[in-house]
Amino acid sequence: MEKYNPKLSSCKLCDSNNIHFYHKDYLDNEIFICNDCGIQFLNPQYTDEHLEDYYSDYTSSLGNEWIEPLTYGHGYYMSIIERFIKPGDMLDFGSGNGVLANTAKTRGWNVEGYDVDCESTQRVSKEIGLPIYCGDFPDVQWKKQEYDLVTMHQVLEHLKDPKDMLKQLLSKLKKSGVIFIAVPNINSFSARLKFFLERIGLRKKRIGRYYDTDHHLFYYTPKVLKKLLSDMGLEVLHVTGCHKVRPGQSKIIRFIKKYTWEKLMLGSAFLVVAKK
């Protein structure tokens, strides 16, 4: 099985040929950057066969200790979304373990999900009592033709052609519908510091590990993602850091993180809410 496709000669987001080598990580993977839109990306990228094999074992059952923090965090995300739209029909694209879909369900949303691996989607669908589809996205027999809300939580960075997938998802979004996207922030304080230390030779172990090139293909900053959505005709409503919580965290620590580190978008991920 071939692991890599031929190298990309142009940017998948803006079609520019003005791309060049930017960094190489400890797995010997090369990261390129587009000088026109600013996106960073793995180049060459993995073959479909390699990714199918990788994701066949990607989603696993949650440990009980993670249910509370993830439910809490996703509840916070839904509260942000609900500033701009009332509960209605929702499509959770890349539903994974189903925590976001299930959290939205408890808040009155009529939720359907989608993910790539059919075996895991069947298990998760049974666990949370919601329809979760799999297979080729254009061929799915959807219960609804359009949705008030589309969510993509830590998904866009995995896609080989993110702009094309966004176009397909926007075609399923109602007029004035809302899309929620959360992705890793390659411009985070931690990532920028590590990159700087690697460039000057002070960080020599696991170079570029923060790119997660074993499964992440595109690397976003808030500026890059806002421009992409705006260029696709969306109105960007809200941008902030993701509220990432862990088992055993106190309410005080969560409060401090939410209103300092994450408000300043210094953490490892950020979210965008945009309107069609």
C-alpha positions in Angstrom: 0.0 0.0 0.0 1.4 3.4 -1.0 1.6 5.8 1.9 1.9 9.1 0.1 0.4 10.8 -3.0 2.5 12.8 -5.4 3.5 16.2 -4.0 1.0 19.1 -4.3 2.1 21.9 -6.6 -0.6 24.3 -5.6 -2.7 25.3 -2.6 -5.9 23.4 -1.9 -7.5 26.5 -0.3 -6.8 29.2 -2.8 -5.3 27.4 -5.8 -2.1 29.5 -5.7 1.1 28.1 -7.0 3.0 30.3 -4.5 3.8 27.5 -2.0 7.1 26.5 -0.5 8.7 24.3 2.1 8.3 25.5 5.7 9.3 22.9 8.2 10.1 19.1 8.6 9.0 17.1 11.6 10.5 14.2 13.5 8.5 11.7 11.3 10.3 13.2 8.3 7.1 14.7 7.0 7.4 18.0 5.2 5.1 21.0 5.9 4.5 23.6 3.2 3.0 27.1 3.5 1.0 29.1 0.9 2.4 32.6 0.6 -1.0 33.9 -0.6 -3.6 32.6 1.9 -1.2 31.5 4.7 -2.4 27.9 5.2 0.2 25.3 6.2 -0.2 21.8 5.0 1.4 18.3 4.8 3.1 17.8 1.5 3.1 15.2 0.1 -0.2 14.1 1.6 -1.3 10.5 2.5 -3.1 8.3 0.1 -6.8 7.5 0.6 -5.9 3.9 1.3 -3.5 4.8 4.1 -6.0 7.2 5.7 -8.8 4.5 5.5 -6.5 2.1 7.3 -5.5 4.7 9.9 -9.1 5.8 10.7 -10.4 2.2 10.8 -9.2 2.1 14.4 -9.4 5.8 15.3 -12.6 6.1 17.3 -12.7 4.1 20.5 -15.0 4.1 23.5 -14.6 6.9 26.0 -13.2 6.1 29.4 -15.8 7.1 32.1 -13.4 9.8 33.4 -13.7 11.7 30.1 -17.5 11.8 29.9 -18.0 14.7 32.3 -15.3 17.1 31.1 -16.2 16.5 27.4 -19.9 17.0 28.1 -19.1 20.2 30.0 -16.8 21.5 27.3 -19.2 20.7 24.5 -22.0 22.3 26.5 -20.0 25.5 26.5 -19.6 25.3 22.7 -23.3 24.8 22.2 -24.0 27.8 24.5 -21.9 29.9 22.1 -23.7 28.6 19.1 -27.1 29.3 20.7 -26.2 33.0 21.0 -26.8 33.1 17.2 -29.4 30.5 16.5 -32.1 28.6 18.4 -32.1 24.8 18.6 -33.3 23.2 15.4 -32.0 20.6 12.9 -28.3 19.9 13.3 -25.7 17.9 11.4 -22.6 16.9 13.3 -20.0 16.2 10.7 -17.2 14.0 12.1 -19.2 12.9 15.1 -16.5 10.7 16.6 -17.5 9.4 20.0 -20.8 11.3 19.8 -20.4 13.6 22.8 -21.1 16.8 20.9 -24.1 15.3 19.2 -25.5 13.9 22.5 -24.9 17.1 24.3 -26.8 19.0 21.6 -29.6 16.5 21.9 -30.0 17.2 25.6 -30.3 20.9 24.7 -33.2 20.4 22.3 -31.5 20.0 19.0 -32.7 17.5 16.5 -29.3 15.9 15.7 -27.9 13.6 13.0 -24.3 12.7 12.7 -21.7 11.6 10.1 -18.3 9.9 10.3 -16.1 7.8 8.0 -15.9 4.5 9.7 -19.2 2.5 9.5 -18.4 0.1 12.4 -17.7 2.8 14.9 -20.7 4.9 13.7 -23.1 2.0 14.3 -21.7 1.5 17.8 -21.9 5.2 18.7 -25.4 5.6 17.1 -26.7 2.8 19.4 -25.0 4.2 22.5 -26.5 7.7 22.1 -29.7 6.9 20.3 -29.1 9.2 17.3 -28.8 8.5 13.6 -25.1 8.6 12.5 -24.3 8.0 8.9 -21.2 6.8 7.1 -20.0 6.0 3.6 -19.4 8.4 0.7 -20.8 11.7 1.8 -22.7 12.6 -1.5 -24.4 9.2 -1.4 -25.8 9.3 2.1 -29.6 9.1 2.4 -30.1 11.9 4.8 -33.2 12.2 6.9 -33.2 16.0 6.4 -32.2 17.8 3.2 -31.1 20.9 5.0 -30.0 21.8 8.5 -30.0 24.9 10.7 -26.6 24.1 12.1 -23.6 22.1 10.8 -20.8 21.4 13.4 -17.3 20.3 12.7 -15.4 19.7 15.9 -11.7 19.0 15.3 -12.4 17.7 11.8 -11.3 20.2 9.2 -7.6 19.6 9.9 -8.1 15.9 8.8 -9.6 16.5 5.4 -7.6 16.2 2.2 -9.7 18.8 0.4 -11.2 21.0 3.1 -12.6 23.6 0.8 -14.5 21.1 -1.3 -15.9 19.5 1.8 -17.0 22.8 3.2 -18.8 23.5 -0.1 -20.7 20.2 0.2 -21.6 21.0 3.8 -22.8 24.5 3.0 -25.1 23.1 0.3 -26.9 21.3 3.2 -27.1 24.4 5.3 -30.3 26.4 5.3 -30.4 30.0 4.3 -29.2 32.0 7.4 -28.0 28.7 8.9 -24.9 28.5 11.1 -21.7 26.5 10.9 -19.4 25.8 13.9 -15.8 24.8 13.3 -13.2 24.0 15.9 -9.6 23.2 14.9 -6.1 23.1 16.3 -4.3 26.5 16.3 -0.9 26.3 14.7 -0.4 29.9 15.8 -0.9 29.1 19.4 1.6 30.4 22.0 2.9 26.9 22.6 3.3 26.1 18.9 5.0 29.3 18.1 7.4 28.9 21.0 8.3 25.4 20.0 8.8 26.3 16.4 11.1 29.2 17.4 13.2 26.9 19.6 13.5 24.4 16.8 14.6 27.0 14.3 17.4 28.2 16.5 18.4 24.6 17.5 17.4 24.6 21.1 14.6 22.1 20.7 15.9 18.9 19.1 13.6 16.1 20.2 10.3 15.3 18.4 10.6 18.3 16.1 7.2 19.5 15.0 5.3 17.0 17.0 2.6 19.7 17.6 1.7 19.4 13.9 0.3 15.9 14.5 1.3 14.9 10.9 0.3 11.3 11.5 -3.3 12.3 10.9 -3.6 16.1 10.5 -3.2 17.4 7.0 -3.9 21.2 7.2 -2.8 23.6 9.9 -5.0 26.7 10.6 -4.7 30.0 12.2 -7.7 32.2 13.1 -6.8 34.6 10.3 -6.6 31.8 7.7 -9.9 30.2 8.6 -11.8 33.5 8.9 -10.6 34.5 5.4 -11.5 31.1 3.9 -15.0 31.3 5.3 -15.4 34.9 4.3 -14.2 34.1 0.7 -16.9 31.4 0.6 -19.6 34.0 1.3 -20.1 33.4 5.0 -20.4 36.0 7.7 -18.0 35.3 10.6 -19.9 35.9 13.8 -17.5 34.8 16.6 -13.9 33.6 17.1 -12.4 32.5 20.4 -10.2 29.8 21.9 -11.6 26.4 22.6 -12.4 25.6 26.2 -10.4 22.4 26.6 -11.0 20.7 29.9 -9.6 17.5 31.5 -10.7 15.0 34.1 -10.4 16.1 37.7 -10.1 19.9 36.9 -11.5 22.1 39.6 -14.2 24.8 38.8 -11.7 27.5 39.6 -9.1 26.2 37.1 -11.8 25.9 34.4 -13.0 29.4 35.1 -9.5 30.8 34.9 -8.7 29.0 31.7 -12.0 30.0 30.0 -11.6 33.7 30.8 -7.9 34.2 30.4 -5.8 31.7 28.4 -8.6 30.7 26.1 -10.2 34.1 25.7 -6.8 35.3 24.5 -6.5 32.3 22.1 -3.2 31.2 23.6 -4.3 27.6 23.8 -3.9 24.8 21.3 -7.2 25.2 19.5 -9.8 27.8 18.5 -13.4 27.9 17.2 -15.3 29.9 14.7 -19.0 30.4 14.3 -20.2 31.7 10.9 -23.5 32.4 9.2 -24.6 31.6 5.7 
